């Protein structure tokens, strides 16, 4: 594996209403874990992240340029293997949400696996069937995961 990371593009499963992407990162799992769970590290590559409290149930926001604040909550943690977040990020609505709507929110799970001398990071976002426009949101989030995880790859390639 070359220094940094390698990965393929995000994939939409229209039948399961999911977006999935896996990337290979030339870094130990502990370092990747911090990048996907600690607000100061999430802010460096994903969205400006603020979580009140820590652990399961922690709530806050992720702020994205041109999109605004997105409410987020930590749903599950299996350190150092997986973390699940819930957010109300229905891009098709065109307006930022004011809170997490249990009926229409999606969840995304990061899973880490050892891969040689590095770590395979997989993200699966699900629940799009409950959004205002499932097809549009699936495509928007597919593009989003490509963009955001490419930022994570670049961060690790820069020696983060």
Secondary structure, DSSP 4 states (H G I P E B T S, - for coil): --SSEEE---EEETTTTEEEEEEEESS-HHHHHHHHH-HHHHHHHSSEEEEESSSTT-EEEEEETTTEEEEEEEEEEETTTEEEEEE---GGG-S--SS--TTT-EEEEEEEEEETTEEEEEEEEE-GGGSSSHHHHHHHHHHHHHHHHHHHHHHHHTT-
